[in-house]
Amino acid sequence: MLIAVYGLFAVAATARSAVQLGTRFGHAPLAYLLSAFAAVVYVVATAALAGAVSRRVAYLACGVELAGVLVVGAASLVFADAFPDATVWSGFGRGYGFVPLVLPVLGLLWLRHTDRRSRGVGTGGVRHPERDR
């Protein structure tokens, strides 16, 4: 489910930024470039969480996403004039029901959980394939 939500955000952010950059770039270049950056982060995070690239990249993508949501979210409130149009991360993802704020936290928790399971942590170092599905 987590990967599906990331995939949905990858498609939505990519489409949004493509339209913004292609039709109104001069209106809010900073916001539109940040939307494009968010789209790239969501695409990379989706691929990484799906296992197409390394887990290190997945951790990095989720970390960059969380930092982006926090920095852009705060900046969009403090420097509202610099954000005449919203980005995916504006207002901490308010336009998307705050999912952009929660999603990287869930991604990082899922990565940590699956790392622990793959190492047998919490099972006395013994893996239990039947139980750990």
Phi and psi restraints in degrees (value plus and minus 20) as a CYANA .aco file:
   2 LEU   PHI     -79.7   -39.7
   2 LEU   PSI     -63.5   -23.5
   3 ILE   PHI     -86.2   -46.2
   3 ILE   PSI     -57.1   -17.1
   4 ALA   PHI     -84.3   -44.3
   4 ALA   PSI     -60.9   -20.9
   5 VAL   PHI     -86.6   -46.6
   5 VAL   PSI     -62.3   -22.3
   6 TYR   PHI     -80.5   -40.5
   6 TYR   PSI     -62.1   -22.1
   7 GLY   PHI     -82.0   -42.0
   7 GLY   PSI     -61.3   -21.3
   8 LEU   PHI     -82.2   -42.2
   8 LEU   PSI     -63.7   -23.7
   9 PHE   PHI     -88.2   -48.2
   9 PHE   PSI     -53.5   -13.5
  10 ALA   PHI     -82.4   -42.4
  10 ALA   PSI     -65.5   -25.5
  11 VAL   PHI     -87.6   -47.6
  11 VAL   PSI     -66.6   -26.6
  12 ALA   PHI     -83.6   -43.6
  12 ALA   PSI     -65.9   -25.9
  13 ALA   PHI     -87.8   -47.8
  13 ALA   PSI     -56.9   -16.9
  14 THR   PHI     -85.4   -45.4
  14 THR   PSI     -66.2   -26.2
  15 ALA   PHI     -84.2   -44.2
  15 ALA   PSI     -64.6   -24.6
  16 ARG   PHI     -80.8   -40.8
  16 ARG   PSI     -67.9   -27.9
  17 SER   PHI     -88.4   -48.4
  17 SER   PSI     -54.9   -14.9
  18 ALA   PHI     -83.0   -43.0
  18 ALA   PSI     -64.0   -24.0
  19 VAL   PHI     -85.3   -45.3
  19 VAL   PSI     -65.8   -25.8
  20 GLN   PHI     -82.0   -42.0
  20 GLN   PSI     -68.0   -28.0
  21 LEU   PHI     -87.1   -47.1
  21 LEU   PSI     -55.4   -15.4
  22 GLY   PHI    -100.1   -60.1
  22 GLY   PSI     -42.6    -2.6
  23 THR   PHI    -137.6   -97.6
  23 THR   PSI     -46.6    -6.6
  24 ARG   PHI    -160.2  -120.2
  24 ARG   PSI      10.3    50.3
  25 PHE   PHI     -73.2   -33.2
  25 PHE   PSI     -62.9   -22.9
  26 GLY   PHI     -85.3   -45.3
  26 GLY   PSI     -40.5    -0.5
  27 HIS   PHI     -91.5   -51.5
  27 HIS   PSI     -63.2   -23.2
  28 ALA   PHI    -171.7  -131.7
  28 ALA   PSI      48.3    88.3
  29 PRO   PHI     -78.4   -38.4
  29 PRO   PSI     -60.8   -20.8
  30 LEU   PHI     -81.9   -41.9
  30 LEU   PSI     -68.7   -28.7
  31 ALA   PHI     -81.3   -41.3
  31 ALA   PSI     -62.3   -22.3
  32 TYR   PHI     -91.7   -51.7
  32 TYR   PSI     -55.8   -15.8
  33 LEU   PHI     -88.3   -48.3
  33 LEU   PSI     -56.4   -16.4
  34 LEU   PHI     -86.6   -46.6
  34 LEU   PSI     -55.5   -15.5
  35 SER   PHI     -82.8   -42.8
  35 SER   PSI     -61.5   -21.5
  36 ALA   PHI     -85.2   -45.2
  36 ALA   PSI     -61.1   -21.1
  37 PHE   PHI     -82.3   -42.3
  37 PHE   PSI     -63.8   -23.8
  38 ALA   PHI     -79.7   -39.7
  38 ALA   PSI     -60.2   -20.2
  39 ALA   PHI     -80.3   -40.3
  39 ALA   PSI     -65.0   -25.0
  40 VAL   PHI     -81.9   -41.9
  40 VAL   PSI     -63.5   -23.5
  41 VAL   PHI     -81.3   -41.3
  41 VAL   PSI     -63.1   -23.1
  42 TYR   PHI     -85.9   -45.9
  42 TYR   PSI     -58.0   -18.0
  43 VAL   PHI     -84.5   -44.5
  43 VAL   PSI     -66.9   -26.9
  44 VAL   PHI     -84.0   -44.0
  44 VAL   PSI     -64.3   -24.3
  45 ALA   PHI     -82.0   -42.0
  45 ALA   PSI     -61.2   -21.2
  46 THR   PHI     -81.2   -41.2
  46 THR   PSI     -69.0   -29.0
  47 ALA   PHI     -82.0   -42.0
  47 ALA   PSI     -61.5   -21.5
  48 ALA   PHI     -88.6   -48.6
  48 ALA   PSI     -64.8   -24.8
  49 LEU   PHI     -86.0   -46.0
  49 LEU   PSI     -48.6    -8.6
  50 ALA   PHI     -98.7   -58.7
  50 ALA   PSI     -27.4    12.6
  51 GLY   PHI      73.7   113.7
  51 GLY   PSI     -12.5    27.5
  52 ALA   PHI     -94.3   -54.3
  52 ALA   PSI     -44.6    -4.6
  53 VAL   PHI    -154.9  -114.9
  53 VAL   PSI     157.8   197.8
  54 SER   PHI     -86.0   -46.0
  54 SER   PSI     138.1   178.1
  55 ARG   PHI     -85.4   -45.4
  55 ARG   PSI     -50.7   -10.7
  56 ARG   PHI     -80.1   -40.1
  56 ARG   PSI     -60.5   -20.5
  57 VAL   PHI     -86.6   -46.6
  57 VAL   PSI     -57.1   -17.1
  58 ALA   PHI     -82.7   -42.7
  58 ALA   PSI     -66.2   -26.2
  59 TYR   PHI     -80.3   -40.3
  59 TYR   PSI     -64.4   -24.4
  60 LEU   PHI     -82.8   -42.8
  60 LEU   PSI     -65.7   -25.7
  61 ALA   PHI     -82.4   -42.4
  61 ALA   PSI     -65.0   -25.0
  62 CYS   PHI     -86.6   -46.6
  62 CYS   PSI     -57.2   -17.2
  63 GLY   PHI     -85.8   -45.8
  63 GLY   PSI     -63.7   -23.7
  64 VAL   PHI     -84.3   -44.3
  64 VAL   PSI     -60.1   -20.1
  65 GLU   PHI     -82.5   -42.5
  65 GLU   PSI     -65.8   -25.8
  66 LEU   PHI     -83.1   -43.1
  66 LEU   PSI     -64.8   -24.8
  67 ALA   PHI     -81.7   -41.7
  67 ALA   PSI     -61.8   -21.8
  68 GLY   PHI     -82.1   -42.1
  68 GLY   PSI     -64.6   -24.6
  69 VAL   PHI     -82.7   -42.7
  69 VAL   PSI     -62.2   -22.2
  70 LEU   PHI     -89.6   -49.6
  70 LEU   PSI     -65.6   -25.6
  71 VAL   PHI     -89.9   -49.9
  71 VAL   PSI     -70.9   -30.9
  72 VAL   PHI     -86.4   -46.4
  72 VAL   PSI     -58.8   -18.8
  73 GLY   PHI     -79.2   -39.2
  73 GLY   PSI     -66.7   -26.7
  74 ALA   PHI     -87.9   -47.9
  74 ALA   PSI     -64.4   -24.4
  75 ALA   PHI     -82.1   -42.1
  75 ALA   PSI     -57.5   -17.5
  76 SER   PHI     -88.5   -48.5
  76 SER   PSI     -42.6    -2.6
  77 LEU   PHI    -107.1   -67.1
  77 LEU   PSI     -60.5   -20.5
  78 VAL   PHI     -96.3   -56.3
  78 VAL   PSI     -60.8   -20.8
  79 PHE   PHI    -134.5   -94.5
  79 PHE   PSI      38.6    78.6
  80 ALA   PHI     -76.2   -36.2
  80 ALA   PSI     -52.0   -12.0
  81 ASP   PHI     -84.2   -44.2
  81 ASP   PSI     -47.2    -7.2
  82 ALA   PHI     -97.2   -57.2
  82 ALA   PSI     -30.9     9.1
  83 PHE   PHI    -145.5  -105.5
  83 PHE   PSI      47.0    87.0
  84 PRO   PHI     -85.4   -45.4
  84 PRO   PSI     -43.2    -3.2
  85 ASP   PHI    -142.5  -102.5
  85 ASP   PSI     131.8   171.8
  86 ALA   PHI     -96.9   -56.9
  86 ALA   PSI     134.8   174.8
  87 THR   PHI    -132.9   -92.9
  87 THR   PSI     155.7   195.7
  88 VAL   PHI     -79.7   -39.7
  88 VAL   PSI     -54.5   -14.5
  89 TRP   PHI    -116.9   -76.9
  89 TRP   PSI     -23.3    16.7
  90 SER   PHI     -78.9   -38.9
  90 SER   PSI     121.7   161.7
  91 GLY   PHI      37.7    77.7
  91 GLY   PSI      10.7    50.7
  92 PHE   PHI      41.4    81.4
  92 PHE   PSI      11.5    51.5
  93 GLY   PHI      62.9   102.9
  93 GLY   PSI       3.0    43.0
  94 ARG   PHI     -74.8   -34.8
  94 ARG   PSI     -60.1   -20.1
  95 GLY   PHI     -87.3   -47.3
  95 GLY   PSI     -33.3     6.7
  96 TYR   PHI    -138.1   -98.1
  96 TYR   PSI       8.3    48.3
  97 GLY   PHI      47.2    87.2
  97 GLY   PSI       5.9    45.9
  98 PHE   PHI      44.6    84.6
  98 PHE   PSI      -8.2    31.8
  99 VAL   PHI     -79.5   -39.5
  99 VAL   PSI     -60.3   -20.3
 100 PRO   PHI     -80.2   -40.2
 100 PRO   PSI     -43.5    -3.5
 101 LEU   PHI     -99.9   -59.9
 101 LEU   PSI     -57.5   -17.5
 102 VAL   PHI    -102.9   -62.9
 102 VAL   PSI     -54.6   -14.6
 103 LEU   PHI     -76.9   -36.9
 103 LEU   PSI     -68.1   -28.1
 104 PRO   PHI     -87.1   -47.1
 104 PRO   PSI     -51.4   -11.4
 105 VAL   PHI     -84.1   -44.1
 105 VAL   PSI     -65.5   -25.5
 106 LEU   PHI     -83.3   -43.3
 106 LEU   PSI     -60.2   -20.2
 107 GLY   PHI     -81.4   -41.4
 107 GLY   PSI     -65.6   -25.6
 108 LEU   PHI     -85.6   -45.6
 108 LEU   PSI     -60.3   -20.3
 109 LEU   PHI     -84.5   -44.5
 109 LEU   PSI     -60.6   -20.6
 110 TRP   PHI     -84.9   -44.9
 110 TRP   PSI     -63.0   -23.0
 111 LEU   PHI     -81.2   -41.2
 111 LEU   PSI     -64.1   -24.1
 112 ARG   PHI     -82.8   -42.8
 112 ARG   PSI     -63.6   -23.6
 113 HIS   PHI     -81.6   -41.6
 113 HIS   PSI     -66.6   -26.6
 114 THR   PHI     -91.9   -51.9
 114 THR   PSI     -48.4    -8.4
 115 ASP   PHI     -84.1   -44.1
 115 ASP   PSI     -65.2   -25.2
 116 ARG   PHI     -83.4   -43.4
 116 ARG   PSI     -61.9   -21.9
 117 ARG   PHI     -84.4   -44.4
 117 ARG   PSI     -60.1   -20.1
 118 SER   PHI     -89.8   -49.8
 118 SER   PSI     -44.5    -4.5
 119 ARG   PHI    -111.6   -71.6
 119 ARG   PSI     -26.4    13.6
 120 GLY   PHI      59.6    99.6
 120 GLY   PSI      -4.1    35.9
 121 VAL   PHI     -85.3   -45.3
 121 VAL   PSI     115.3   155.3
 122 GLY   PHI      69.9   109.9
 122 GLY   PSI     -22.9    17.1
 123 THR   PHI    -140.6  -100.6
 123 THR   PSI      -1.2    38.8
 124 GLY   PHI      49.7    89.7
 124 GLY   PSI       2.0    42.0
 125 GLY   PHI      62.5   102.5
 125 GLY   PSI     -22.8    17.2
 126 VAL   PHI    -121.1   -81.1
 126 VAL   PSI     109.5   149.5
 127 ARG   PHI    -105.5   -65.5
 127 ARG   PSI     119.8   159.8
 128 HIS   PHI    -142.8  -102.8
 128 HIS   PSI      66.7   106.7
 129 PRO   PHI     -75.8   -35.8
 129 PRO   PSI     -58.0   -18.0
 130 GLU   PHI     -87.6   -47.6
 130 GLU   PSI     -61.3   -21.3
 131 ARG   PHI     -99.6   -59.6
 131 ARG   PSI     -51.6   -11.6
 132 ASP   PHI    -108.9   -68.9
 132 ASP   PSI      -2.8    37.2
